[in-house]
Amino acid sequence: MVELKVKCSNCGEEVGTGMEMDEDQFEKALLKGSTAECPSCGEEISWGKGDVINKDEL
């Protein structure tokens, strides 16, 4: 299981989403309208499946 990560649109930092999945779970997941807060700048990031930057680690 790997924590999904997205990129902050404000400061460019990698942000952990708090969601952990394996490849099969990721393929089945809808992941629409999810949010995460950037610990570096405080920006609330809206993200979806296409925004995950570490898919290759699943």
C-alpha positions in Angstrom: 0.0 0.0 0.0 1.2 3.4 -1.0 0.0 6.9 0.1 -1.3 8.8 -2.8 0.5 12.1 -3.4 -0.5 15.3 -5.4 1.4 18.5 -6.2 0.4 21.7 -4.5 -0.8 24.2 -7.2 0.3 27.1 -5.0 3.9 26.2 -3.9 4.7 23.1 -6.0 5.4 20.8 -3.0 4.4 17.1 -2.9 1.4 16.6 -0.6 0.3 13.3 0.9 -3.4 12.8 0.6 -3.8 10.5 3.6 -5.2 7.8 1.3 -3.3 4.6 0.9 -4.0 2.2 -1.9 -2.5 -0.6 -4.0 -2.7 -0.8 -7.8 -6.0 -2.7 -7.9 -7.7 -0.4 -5.4 -6.5 2.7 -7.4 -7.8 1.3 -10.7 -11.3 0.8 -9.1 -11.4 4.1 -7.2 -13.4 7.1 -8.5 -11.4 9.7 -6.5 -13.4 12.8 -7.5 -13.7 16.0 -5.4 -11.1 15.0 -2.9 -9.1 17.6 -1.0 -5.8 17.8 0.9 -4.1 20.6 2.8 -0.5 21.5 1.8 1.6 21.4 5.0 4.0 23.9 3.5 1.7 26.8 2.5 -1.7 25.8 3.9 -3.4 25.8 0.4 -6.4 23.5 0.2 -5.9 21.3 -2.9 -8.8 19.8 -4.8 -7.7 16.7 -6.6 -8.8 13.8 -8.6 -7.4 10.5 -9.9 -5.5 12.2 -12.7 -3.7 14.5 -10.3 -1.9 11.7 -8.4 1.8 12.0 -9.1 3.1 8.7 -7.7 1.0 6.2 -9.6 4.1 4.4 -10.7 4.8 3.4 -7.0 1.5 1.5 -6.6 
